[in-house]
């Protein structure tokens, strides 16, 4: 069993979510922010979720305030922003750190499994995306500028 399924995270609503609940699903895990130049990607992420969710894709959003302070709000503000501006319905989680000493274990797992350019593990900015297959293996890492719609073919192959 993948080490990913041993991990859990706090949902935006405060509840605890085990990653093992997503076993057998294709996951697109993204560090997100409300005040970033890439924030409009929420619309593309939501479109992927609506298009492929019934076939087994789950988009997981993890707010992060480590890049330019672009996610300053609390859970209620983040939820309201996502709902009002992008009609986000995919699972959202509480704010996490994706780099440094406080790196959330899910992102430590993702970065180790799919290092970035030149083998660096650090995440460079908001909206870095990790595609995980149905067995919990990280199959791809996409930079912030990589648009969600451009990932659709890779998702199709895994579904």
RAUR-V193221 format. One record per run of one state. SS is the DSSP state (2 for helix, 1 for strand, 0 for the rest). FROM is the first residue (numbers start at 1). TO is the last residue. If there is no record, write none. Layout:
SS:FROM:TO + SS:FROM:TO
This chain:
0:1:2 + 2:3:6 + 0:7:7 + 1:8:11 + 0:12:15 + 1:16:18 + 2:19:22 + 0:23:25 + 1:26:32 + 0:33:40 + 2:41:55 + 0:56:56 + 1:57:63 + 0:64:74 + 2:75:86 + 0:87:90 + 1:91:93 + 0:94:96 + 1:97:97 + 0:98:102 + 1:103:103 + 0:104:104 + 2:105:113 + 0:114:116 + 2:117:119 + 0:120:128 + 1:129:132 + 0:133:137 + 1:138:142 + 0:143:147 + 2:148:158 + 0:159:159
